[in-house]
Amino acid sequence: MGTEEKPIIKIMLADDHPLFIEGLTLMLKREPDFDLCGIANNGREVLDMLPISKPDLILLDINMPKMNGLETIKYIKLSYPNIKIVMLSGYFDDAIIKEAKTKGANGYLLKSSQKEELIQTIRMVYLGANFSTPTHGDAETSDFKDSFIQQYNLTKREREIIQYIKQGLTNQEMAQTLHLSVYTVETHRKNIMQKLKLNSPGALMKFIVENQI
């Protein structure tokens, strides 16, 4: 398989804390497939900037002045239903997570999340998945995923490859990260495709997204 090009994801950042914005901006600009197309400090600014910035995805803080994140979601989805929204919050609260999801948020992450988790969430939500910081009731979900993967007899290395595919890494990037040859990575991908009975990279990514593995 050749080198795959990642789609460019236009991202808007909405938060009212300058230091957090500065750190997140530096992080996002390091990713070649991310385009930071706008920064807003409150919900009203988000709505004003949308027609110009036209983001694919918004990283939206919950606690902002003038119009908070939860209220802002409603207006975004009303006029721009295709824009993906990932909530960034300091609140680990099942009720808030549920409200955000009900209003139309596609993802919910704590601000204390690891950088890799945020980057992976952005890419997967852009592709159509829904993600959230684990809540108190997620043990069953985790058990389901483990048994789901086991039924396909995936090896530890194959599961590792799937996680890197989720993050959008190319075969060459996976080879460098895992200290393997590109040929070996390609072989693992072929084996994964055969076990899952899939016939294209697009079908594999769709399978990963739909089953959230």
ChimeraX commands (.cxc) that place a marker at each C-alpha (Angstrom):
marker #1 position 0.00,0.00,0.00 radius 0.5
marker #1 position 1.33,3.46,-0.82 radius 0.5
marker #1 position 1.62,6.50,1.41 radius 0.5
marker #1 position -1.86,7.73,2.32 radius 0.5
marker #1 position -2.57,11.45,2.41 radius 0.5
marker #1 position -4.50,12.66,5.43 radius 0.5
marker #1 position -7.42,15.05,4.81 radius 0.5
marker #1 position -6.90,18.59,6.08 radius 0.5
marker #1 position -9.21,19.25,9.04 radius 0.5
marker #1 position -10.23,22.88,9.58 radius 0.5
marker #1 position -10.48,23.45,13.34 radius 0.5
marker #1 position -11.90,26.34,15.35 radius 0.5
marker #1 position -10.88,26.75,18.99 radius 0.5
marker #1 position -13.27,28.37,21.49 radius 0.5
marker #1 position -12.00,29.07,25.01 radius 0.5
marker #1 position -11.59,32.08,27.30 radius 0.5
marker #1 position -8.28,31.15,28.94 radius 0.5
marker #1 position -5.28,32.70,27.08 radius 0.5
marker #1 position -2.68,30.24,28.37 radius 0.5
marker #1 position -4.81,27.23,27.43 radius 0.5
marker #1 position -5.44,28.71,23.97 radius 0.5
marker #1 position -1.73,29.35,23.48 radius 0.5
marker #1 position -0.76,25.78,24.41 radius 0.5
marker #1 position -3.49,24.20,22.31 radius 0.5
marker #1 position -2.65,26.43,19.33 radius 0.5
marker #1 position 0.99,25.30,19.39 radius 0.5
marker #1 position -0.07,21.67,19.64 radius 0.5
marker #1 position -2.57,21.85,16.78 radius 0.5
marker #1 position -0.13,23.66,14.48 radius 0.5
marker #1 position 2.35,20.79,14.83 radius 0.5
marker #1 position -0.08,18.43,13.09 radius 0.5
marker #1 position 0.23,18.71,9.27 radius 0.5
marker #1 position -3.40,17.67,8.70 radius 0.5
marker #1 position -4.82,20.31,11.09 radius 0.5
marker #1 position -5.65,23.85,9.96 radius 0.5
marker #1 position -6.49,26.22,12.83 radius 0.5
marker #1 position -8.97,28.49,11.06 radius 0.5
marker #1 position -10.23,30.58,13.99 radius 0.5
marker #1 position -10.02,31.33,17.72 radius 0.5
marker #1 position -13.02,32.58,19.69 radius 0.5
marker #1 position -13.23,33.61,23.37 radius 0.5
marker #1 position -16.95,33.00,23.91 radius 0.5
marker #1 position -20.01,31.44,22.30 radius 0.5
marker #1 position -21.17,34.63,20.59 radius 0.5
marker #1 position -17.79,35.02,18.88 radius 0.5
marker #1 position -18.05,31.43,17.65 radius 0.5
marker #1 position -21.39,32.14,15.97 radius 0.5
marker #1 position -20.10,35.40,14.46 radius 0.5
marker #1 position -17.01,33.71,13.03 radius 0.5
marker #1 position -18.63,30.58,11.58 radius 0.5
marker #1 position -19.66,32.05,8.19 radius 0.5
marker #1 position -16.07,33.21,7.59 radius 0.5
marker #1 position -14.00,30.45,9.21 radius 0.5
marker #1 position -16.18,27.54,7.99 radius 0.5
marker #1 position -14.55,24.93,10.27 radius 0.5
marker #1 position -15.01,21.19,9.94 radius 0.5
marker #1 position -14.72,20.80,13.70 radius 0.5
marker #1 position -14.92,23.04,16.79 radius 0.5
marker #1 position -13.08,22.47,20.06 radius 0.5
marker #1 position -15.57,24.08,22.42 radius 0.5
marker #1 position -15.04,24.99,26.07 radius 0.5
marker #1 position -18.10,24.56,28.29 radius 0.5
marker #1 position -17.55,27.41,30.74 radius 0.5
marker #1 position -17.30,30.66,28.71 radius 0.5
marker #1 position -18.67,34.20,29.23 radius 0.5
marker #1 position -21.60,35.71,27.28 radius 0.5
marker #1 position -22.70,32.32,25.96 radius 0.5
marker #1 position -21.47,29.03,27.40 radius 0.5
marker #1 position -20.53,25.98,25.37 radius 0.5
marker #1 position -23.69,23.98,26.01 radius 0.5
marker #1 position -25.88,26.85,24.84 radius 0.5
marker #1 position -23.62,27.48,21.85 radius 0.5
marker #1 position -23.96,23.88,20.58 radius 0.5
marker #1 position -27.67,24.38,19.98 radius 0.5
marker #1 position -27.15,27.36,17.67 radius 0.5
marker #1 position -24.22,25.76,15.83 radius 0.5
marker #1 position -26.18,22.60,15.04 radius 0.5
marker #1 position -29.25,24.62,14.02 radius 0.5
marker #1 position -27.40,26.50,11.25 radius 0.5
marker #1 position -24.44,24.20,10.59 radius 0.5
marker #1 position -25.53,20.62,11.36 radius 0.5
marker #1 position -22.50,19.07,9.64 radius 0.5
marker #1 position -19.90,20.80,11.82 radius 0.5
marker #1 position -18.42,18.39,14.35 radius 0.5
marker #1 position -18.14,19.53,17.97 radius 0.5
marker #1 position -15.73,18.26,20.61 radius 0.5
marker #1 position -16.34,19.67,24.09 radius 0.5
marker #1 position -13.28,20.45,26.22 radius 0.5
marker #1 position -14.13,20.62,29.89 radius 0.5
marker #1 position -12.74,20.57,33.39 radius 0.5
marker #1 position -15.93,18.84,34.58 radius 0.5
marker #1 position -16.04,15.07,35.00 radius 0.5
marker #1 position -19.81,14.91,35.36 radius 0.5
marker #1 position -22.02,12.28,33.75 radius 0.5
marker #1 position -25.01,14.68,33.67 radius 0.5
marker #1 position -23.04,17.37,31.79 radius 0.5
marker #1 position -21.61,14.79,29.38 radius 0.5
marker #1 position -25.12,13.49,28.71 radius 0.5
marker #1 position -26.48,17.03,28.17 radius 0.5
marker #1 position -23.67,17.86,25.75 radius 0.5
marker #1 position -24.38,14.68,23.78 radius 0.5
marker #1 position -28.14,15.39,23.76 radius 0.5
marker #1 position -27.53,18.90,22.39 radius 0.5
marker #1 position -25.41,17.49,19.56 radius 0.5
marker #1 position -21.78,17.31,20.73 radius 0.5
marker #1 position -19.80,14.61,18.93 radius 0.5
marker #1 position -17.08,14.29,21.55 radius 0.5
marker #1 position -16.33,15.23,25.15 radius 0.5
marker #1 position -12.83,15.37,26.61 radius 0.5
marker #1 position -11.41,16.59,29.89 radius 0.5
marker #1 position -8.83,19.37,29.63 radius 0.5
marker #1 position -6.51,17.07,31.55 radius 0.5
marker #1 position -6.54,14.53,28.68 radius 0.5
marker #1 position -3.28,13.51,27.05 radius 0.5
marker #1 position -2.23,15.26,23.83 radius 0.5
marker #1 position -2.42,11.99,21.86 radius 0.5
marker #1 position -5.98,11.39,23.06 radius 0.5
marker #1 position -7.12,14.82,21.85 radius 0.5
marker #1 position -5.42,14.44,18.46 radius 0.5
marker #1 position -6.92,10.98,17.98 radius 0.5
marker #1 position -10.36,12.20,19.02 radius 0.5
marker #1 position -10.25,15.09,16.53 radius 0.5
marker #1 position -9.39,12.76,13.66 radius 0.5
marker #1 position -11.93,10.10,14.57 radius 0.5
marker #1 position -14.79,12.56,15.22 radius 0.5
marker #1 position -14.01,14.19,11.87 radius 0.5
marker #1 position -14.43,10.77,10.25 radius 0.5
marker #1 position -17.80,10.23,11.93 radius 0.5
marker #1 position -17.13,8.56,15.28 radius 0.5
marker #1 position -18.42,9.74,18.66 radius 0.5
marker #1 position -16.04,9.79,21.61 radius 0.5
marker #1 position -16.10,10.91,25.20 radius 0.5
marker #1 position -13.94,10.84,28.29 radius 0.5
marker #1 position -14.76,7.55,30.08 radius 0.5
marker #1 position -17.63,7.90,32.53 radius 0.5
marker #1 position -18.41,5.80,35.58 radius 0.5
marker #1 position -20.56,3.40,33.53 radius 0.5
marker #1 position -17.99,2.57,30.85 radius 0.5
marker #1 position -16.61,-0.67,32.30 radius 0.5
marker #1 position -19.21,-2.69,30.35 radius 0.5
marker #1 position -18.27,-0.88,27.14 radius 0.5
marker #1 position -14.61,-1.73,27.69 radius 0.5
marker #1 position -15.47,-5.41,28.28 radius 0.5
marker #1 position -17.59,-5.41,25.13 radius 0.5
marker #1 position -14.71,-4.03,23.04 radius 0.5
marker #1 position -12.29,-6.64,24.40 radius 0.5
marker #1 position -14.62,-9.55,23.60 radius 0.5
marker #1 position -15.49,-7.98,20.24 radius 0.5
marker #1 position -11.82,-7.86,19.23 radius 0.5
marker #1 position -11.14,-11.36,20.58 radius 0.5
marker #1 position -13.83,-12.89,18.39 radius 0.5
marker #1 position -11.78,-11.92,15.33 radius 0.5
marker #1 position -8.61,-13.51,16.79 radius 0.5
marker #1 position -6.61,-10.31,16.38 radius 0.5
marker #1 position -3.06,-10.51,17.75 radius 0.5
marker #1 position -1.62,-7.93,20.12 radius 0.5
marker #1 position 0.41,-6.42,17.26 radius 0.5
marker #1 position -2.66,-6.27,14.99 radius 0.5
marker #1 position -4.62,-4.46,17.71 radius 0.5
marker #1 position -1.68,-2.08,18.05 radius 0.5
marker #1 position -1.74,-1.43,14.29 radius 0.5
marker #1 position -5.49,-0.70,14.48 radius 0.5
marker #1 position -4.87,1.93,17.16 radius 0.5
marker #1 position -2.31,3.64,14.93 radius 0.5
marker #1 position -4.69,3.48,11.96 radius 0.5
marker #1 position -7.27,5.24,14.19 radius 0.5
marker #1 position -4.72,7.99,14.81 radius 0.5
marker #1 position -4.28,8.45,11.06 radius 0.5
marker #1 position -0.69,7.22,10.80 radius 0.5
marker #1 position 0.58,6.07,7.41 radius 0.5
marker #1 position 2.29,2.70,6.94 radius 0.5
marker #1 position 5.68,4.43,6.92 radius 0.5
marker #1 position 4.91,6.32,10.14 radius 0.5
marker #1 position 3.75,3.10,11.81 radius 0.5
marker #1 position 6.90,1.33,10.68 radius 0.5
marker #1 position 9.10,4.04,12.20 radius 0.5
marker #1 position 7.11,4.11,15.46 radius 0.5
marker #1 position 7.09,0.33,15.89 radius 0.5
marker #1 position 10.64,-0.18,14.52 radius 0.5
marker #1 position 9.34,-2.49,11.80 radius 0.5
marker #1 position 9.75,-2.54,8.03 radius 0.5
marker #1 position 7.01,-1.01,5.90 radius 0.5
marker #1 position 6.52,-4.47,4.35 radius 0.5
marker #1 position 5.83,-5.96,7.81 radius 0.5
marker #1 position 3.27,-3.24,8.58 radius 0.5
marker #1 position 1.59,-3.85,5.21 radius 0.5
marker #1 position 1.45,-7.59,6.00 radius 0.5
marker #1 position -0.19,-6.90,9.37 radius 0.5
marker #1 position -2.76,-4.65,7.67 radius 0.5
marker #1 position -3.52,-7.35,5.09 radius 0.5
marker #1 position -4.01,-9.90,7.87 radius 0.5
marker #1 position -6.35,-7.51,9.72 radius 0.5
marker #1 position -8.36,-6.98,6.53 radius 0.5
marker #1 position -8.65,-10.75,5.96 radius 0.5
marker #1 position -9.75,-11.45,9.55 radius 0.5
marker #1 position -12.37,-8.68,9.42 radius 0.5
marker #1 position -13.40,-9.71,5.87 radius 0.5
marker #1 position -12.82,-6.24,4.44 radius 0.5
marker #1 position -11.47,-5.34,1.00 radius 0.5
marker #1 position -10.22,-1.73,1.14 radius 0.5
marker #1 position -8.54,0.79,3.50 radius 0.5
marker #1 position -11.73,2.85,3.44 radius 0.5
marker #1 position -13.81,-0.15,4.52 radius 0.5
marker #1 position -11.34,-0.79,7.36 radius 0.5
marker #1 position -11.57,2.77,8.63 radius 0.5
marker #1 position -15.36,2.66,8.37 radius 0.5
marker #1 position -15.38,-0.58,10.37 radius 0.5
marker #1 position -13.17,0.98,13.08 radius 0.5
marker #1 position -15.37,4.09,13.27 radius 0.5
marker #1 position -18.71,2.26,13.30 radius 0.5
marker #1 position -17.60,-0.26,15.93 radius 0.5
marker #1 position -15.47,2.24,17.90 radius 0.5
marker #1 position -12.68,-0.27,18.45 radius 0.5
marker link #1:1,2 radius 0.2
marker link #1:2,3 radius 0.2
marker link #1:3,4 radius 0.2
marker link #1:4,5 radius 0.2
marker link #1:5,6 radius 0.2
marker link #1:6,7 radius 0.2
marker link #1:7,8 radius 0.2
marker link #1:8,9 radius 0.2
marker link #1:9,10 radius 0.2
marker link #1:10,11 radius 0.2
marker link #1:11,12 radius 0.2
marker link #1:12,13 radius 0.2
marker link #1:13,14 radius 0.2
marker link #1:14,15 radius 0.2
marker link #1:15,16 radius 0.2
marker link #1:16,17 radius 0.2
marker link #1:17,18 radius 0.2
marker link #1:18,19 radius 0.2
marker link #1:19,20 radius 0.2
marker link #1:20,21 radius 0.2
marker link #1:21,22 radius 0.2
marker link #1:22,23 radius 0.2
marker link #1:23,24 radius 0.2
marker link #1:24,25 radius 0.2
marker link #1:25,26 radius 0.2
marker link #1:26,27 radius 0.2
marker link #1:27,28 radius 0.2
marker link #1:28,29 radius 0.2
marker link #1:29,30 radius 0.2
marker link #1:30,31 radius 0.2
marker link #1:31,32 radius 0.2
marker link #1:32,33 radius 0.2
marker link #1:33,34 radius 0.2
marker link #1:34,35 radius 0.2
marker link #1:35,36 radius 0.2
marker link #1:36,37 radius 0.2
marker link #1:37,38 radius 0.2
marker link #1:38,39 radius 0.2
marker link #1:39,40 radius 0.2
marker link #1:40,41 radius 0.2
marker link #1:41,42 radius 0.2
marker link #1:42,43 radius 0.2
marker link #1:43,44 radius 0.2
marker link #1:44,45 radius 0.2
marker link #1:45,46 radius 0.2
marker link #1:46,47 radius 0.2
marker link #1:47,48 radius 0.2
marker link #1:48,49 radius 0.2
marker link #1:49,50 radius 0.2
marker link #1:50,51 radius 0.2
marker link #1:51,52 radius 0.2
marker link #1:52,53 radius 0.2
marker link #1:53,54 radius 0.2
marker link #1:54,55 radius 0.2
marker link #1:55,56 radius 0.2
marker link #1:56,57 radius 0.2
marker link #1:57,58 radius 0.2
marker link #1:58,59 radius 0.2
marker link #1:59,60 radius 0.2
marker link #1:60,61 radius 0.2
marker link #1:61,62 radius 0.2
marker link #1:62,63 radius 0.2
marker link #1:63,64 radius 0.2
marker link #1:64,65 radius 0.2
marker link #1:65,66 radius 0.2
marker link #1:66,67 radius 0.2
marker link #1:67,68 radius 0.2
marker link #1:68,69 radius 0.2
marker link #1:69,70 radius 0.2
marker link #1:70,71 radius 0.2
marker link #1:71,72 radius 0.2
marker link #1:72,73 radius 0.2
marker link #1:73,74 radius 0.2
marker link #1:74,75 radius 0.2
marker link #1:75,76 radius 0.2
marker link #1:76,77 radius 0.2
marker link #1:77,78 radius 0.2
marker link #1:78,79 radius 0.2
marker link #1:79,80 radius 0.2
marker link #1:80,81 radius 0.2
marker link #1:81,82 radius 0.2
marker link #1:82,83 radius 0.2
marker link #1:83,84 radius 0.2
marker link #1:84,85 radius 0.2
marker link #1:85,86 radius 0.2
marker link #1:86,87 radius 0.2
marker link #1:87,88 radius 0.2
marker link #1:88,89 radius 0.2
marker link #1:89,90 radius 0.2
marker link #1:90,91 radius 0.2
marker link #1:91,92 radius 0.2
marker link #1:92,93 radius 0.2
marker link #1:93,94 radius 0.2
marker link #1:94,95 radius 0.2
marker link #1:95,96 radius 0.2
marker link #1:96,97 radius 0.2
marker link #1:97,98 radius 0.2
marker link #1:98,99 radius 0.2
marker link #1:99,100 radius 0.2
marker link #1:100,101 radius 0.2
marker link #1:101,102 radius 0.2
marker link #1:102,103 radius 0.2
marker link #1:103,104 radius 0.2
marker link #1:104,105 radius 0.2
marker link #1:105,106 radius 0.2
marker link #1:106,107 radius 0.2
marker link #1:107,108 radius 0.2
marker link #1:108,109 radius 0.2
marker link #1:109,110 radius 0.2
marker link #1:110,111 radius 0.2
marker link #1:111,112 radius 0.2
marker link #1:112,113 radius 0.2
marker link #1:113,114 radius 0.2
marker link #1:114,115 radius 0.2
marker link #1:115,116 radius 0.2
marker link #1:116,117 radius 0.2
marker link #1:117,118 radius 0.2
marker link #1:118,119 radius 0.2
marker link #1:119,120 radius 0.2
marker link #1:120,121 radius 0.2
marker link #1:121,122 radius 0.2
marker link #1:122,123 radius 0.2
marker link #1:123,124 radius 0.2
marker link #1:124,125 radius 0.2
marker link #1:125,126 radius 0.2
marker link #1:126,127 radius 0.2
marker link #1:127,128 radius 0.2
marker link #1:128,129 radius 0.2
marker link #1:129,130 radius 0.2
marker link #1:130,131 radius 0.2
marker link #1:131,132 radius 0.2
marker link #1:132,133 radius 0.2
marker link #1:133,134 radius 0.2
marker link #1:134,135 radius 0.2
marker link #1:135,136 radius 0.2
marker link #1:136,137 radius 0.2
marker link #1:137,138 radius 0.2
marker link #1:138,139 radius 0.2
marker link #1:139,140 radius 0.2
marker link #1:140,141 radius 0.2
marker link #1:141,142 radius 0.2
marker link #1:142,143 radius 0.2
marker link #1:143,144 radius 0.2
marker link #1:144,145 radius 0.2
marker link #1:145,146 radius 0.2
marker link #1:146,147 radius 0.2
marker link #1:147,148 radius 0.2
marker link #1:148,149 radius 0.2
marker link #1:149,150 radius 0.2
marker link #1:150,151 radius 0.2
marker link #1:151,152 radius 0.2
marker link #1:152,153 radius 0.2
marker link #1:153,154 radius 0.2
marker link #1:154,155 radius 0.2
marker link #1:155,156 radius 0.2
marker link #1:156,157 radius 0.2
marker link #1:157,158 radius 0.2
marker link #1:158,159 radius 0.2
marker link #1:159,160 radius 0.2
marker link #1:160,161 radius 0.2
marker link #1:161,162 radius 0.2
marker link #1:162,163 radius 0.2
marker link #1:163,164 radius 0.2
marker link #1:164,165 radius 0.2
marker link #1:165,166 radius 0.2
marker link #1:166,167 radius 0.2
marker link #1:167,168 radius 0.2
marker link #1:168,169 radius 0.2
marker link #1:169,170 radius 0.2
marker link #1:170,171 radius 0.2
marker link #1:171,172 radius 0.2
marker link #1:172,173 radius 0.2
marker link #1:173,174 radius 0.2
marker link #1:174,175 radius 0.2
marker link #1:175,176 radius 0.2
marker link #1:176,177 radius 0.2
marker link #1:177,178 radius 0.2
marker link #1:178,179 radius 0.2
marker link #1:179,180 radius 0.2
marker link #1:180,181 radius 0.2
marker link #1:181,182 radius 0.2
marker link #1:182,183 radius 0.2
marker link #1:183,184 radius 0.2
marker link #1:184,185 radius 0.2
marker link #1:185,186 radius 0.2
marker link #1:186,187 radius 0.2
marker link #1:187,188 radius 0.2
marker link #1:188,189 radius 0.2
marker link #1:189,190 radius 0.2
marker link #1:190,191 radius 0.2
marker link #1:191,192 radius 0.2
marker link #1:192,193 radius 0.2
marker link #1:193,194 radius 0.2
marker link #1:194,195 radius 0.2
marker link #1:195,196 radius 0.2
marker link #1:196,197 radius 0.2
marker link #1:197,198 radius 0.2
marker link #1:198,199 radius 0.2
marker link #1:199,200 radius 0.2
marker link #1:200,201 radius 0.2
marker link #1:201,202 radius 0.2
marker link #1:202,203 radius 0.2
marker link #1:203,204 radius 0.2
marker link #1:204,205 radius 0.2
marker link #1:205,206 radius 0.2
marker link #1:206,207 radius 0.2
marker link #1:207,208 radius 0.2
marker link #1:208,209 radius 0.2
marker link #1:209,210 radius 0.2
marker link #1:210,211 radius 0.2
marker link #1:211,212 radius 0.2
marker link #1:212,213 radius 0.2
view
